Amino acid sequence: MAKRTNKAGTSGRFGARYGVVIRNRVRTIEADQKRAHECPVCHHTSVKRVSSGIWGCRHCGAKFAAGAYSPEAKRAISKVSEN
């Protein structure tokens, strides 16, 4: 595989294609996706992505569903109209 620079990171595989904004967005999403996260069960920093939306803790063995790229899903804010 071709050597990537530190600046390009994982998005270095795209070369000069797709534009800088898209490549930067992919780099930040993949960096967050591949790092270890805290387990909601045992609170150990060992949660890794198993597949899209499936996360597993390597410490306690717990598996759970969450966001596709991060187990900390952003909460939706909805306004409920009171009549």
RAVENVEN-V957638 format. One line per field, one symbol per residue. burial: 1 if it has 9 or more other ideal C-beta (glycine too) atoms within 8 Angstrom, else 0. A space follows every 10 residues. Layout:
burial=???
This chain:
burial=0001000111 1101000000 0011011011 1110001010 0001011100 0001111000 0101011001 1000000000 000
